[in-house]
Amino acid sequence: MKWDNSFEINDVKSFELQQLVKISPDDNRIVLLYLYDNLIRSKIIKDNQVLEGKTADPVKSKFETDIVKEKDTRNSKLNYWYSEHFFASGIQKVRNPLTGNESGYRKVFFINKLKYQ
């Protein structure tokens, strides 16, 4: 074996066989992505080198003051859309006392367009 660029996904448990990691090839690199607990986890590789190790970026919400905890996201999925674009979708329990809702909570279905650069 000349090189091994495995992508650990120890935090995910699934009872279904499904493609979890999505691949975004570029001219000179490959981006590996998956979505779990409201975080988009990624790793960038080029040939036998890891250009950027495993990172985690939160899914953006409508308002900057929205708070979404990792465990408050359900049924989240990351899928291919077109060209280099993906979409992330799922259901979130969002906390934001500034939105005028008495409880400060709202349950939303989200869909976000993504392009990893």
Sequence and secondary structure as in RCSB ss.txt:
>XXXX:A:sequence
MKWDNSFEINDVKSFELQQLVKISPDDNRIVLLYLYDNLIRSKIIKDNQVLEGKTADPVKSKFETDIVKEKDTRN
SKLNYWYSEHFFASGIQKVRNPLTGNESGYRKVFFINKLKYQ
>XXXX:A:secstr
         TT   SS     EEEE SS EEEEEEETTEEEEEEEETTEEEEEEEEEE   SSTT B  GGGEEE
EEEEE STTEEEEEEEEEEE GGGS SSSEEEEEEEEEEE  
